[in-house]
Amino acid sequence: MLCVQCHGVDGDLLGYDDIVPIAGIGRRYPPDVIGALSGKFSGRVLYGQDREAIVDYMSSLRGGKGFPDPGWLVTPYLLERKAPRIHEFRILDTRDKDVYRLGHAANAVSVEPSACLASEEDTARWLGRLGVSPTTVVLVYDEIGGASAACAWWRIRRAGHKWVAVVDGGWRHWTAEGRFTTTAIPKIDSTISPVAESTATTPTPGSLTVLKLGINGWNWKSALDRNGFREYDELARLAKNAGLRPGTVFRVEDPDRELGHLALTLELLGYELNYDSRASVLSLTSR
């Protein structure tokens, strides 16, 4: 009821200049700050039962594919709906530069995805050069929502930037739906260095498994179908069959771009991810 007042019954209303649709929103605000932020958006600060109701409702949202935290993905449809405020986003296009010049999303800049395992400090400086502040929503895409986009997502996540998501299905999904494109290169006016705040923690104890990405029953393409990521139930079943279970510590061999896609897949499934870059050890716990 409270959401409908500004965003409409399906979360898709653009009835106010300063209101954006919440349907499929890229990163949900953490429930514990909803009360504090509510006044900024609606002119009404939520207290008591109203605040509790909003927090409970937003915590229950699982998105169209059923993920516990659907905010790691966005759809081309969402970006088109947010076009009036696209300047508030920094969109990263990880495809080949020549392909980028032929057409890309509005406000998208071309970036190289190859520095997937760059240090948190290097990533903070990189984001600053892209005009990304600690509160900027960063959206990443490649051709199919694959390893290149997930690589950039993983790099940004490891640096502690919370507001980052991957475009589900990538550019192929984008063009199949006939979404807006441009050849204009956006200008980056500012250089802001976000504070690097590593998300890596010491892996939790558990049985040690050696996971060779793309070999031991798991390839990043296993997580995808023609519509981008598979729905939660199917993806969870495939991951379980491949041995990706909470309580197991993985020593990741040859940690290349595929590691980022594995991390995104596991986050979508609702696992807490711990990564030790020095030992290439990954552990999972249930949220």
Secondary structure, 3 states (H helix, E strand, C coil): CCCHHHHCCCCCCCCCCCCCCCCCCCCCCCHHHHHHHHHHHHCCCCCHHHHHHHHHHHHHCCCCCCCCCHHHEECHHHHHHCHHHHHHEEEEECCCHHHHHHCECCCEEECCCCCCCCCHHHHHHHHHHCCCCCCCEEEEECCCCCHHHHHHHHHHHHCCCCCEEEECCHHHHHHHCCCCCECCCCCCCCCCCCCCCCCCCCCCCCEEEEEECCCCCCCHHHHEECCEECCHHHHHHHHHHCCCCCCEEEEEECCCCHHHHHHHHHHHCCEEEEEECCCCEEEEEEC
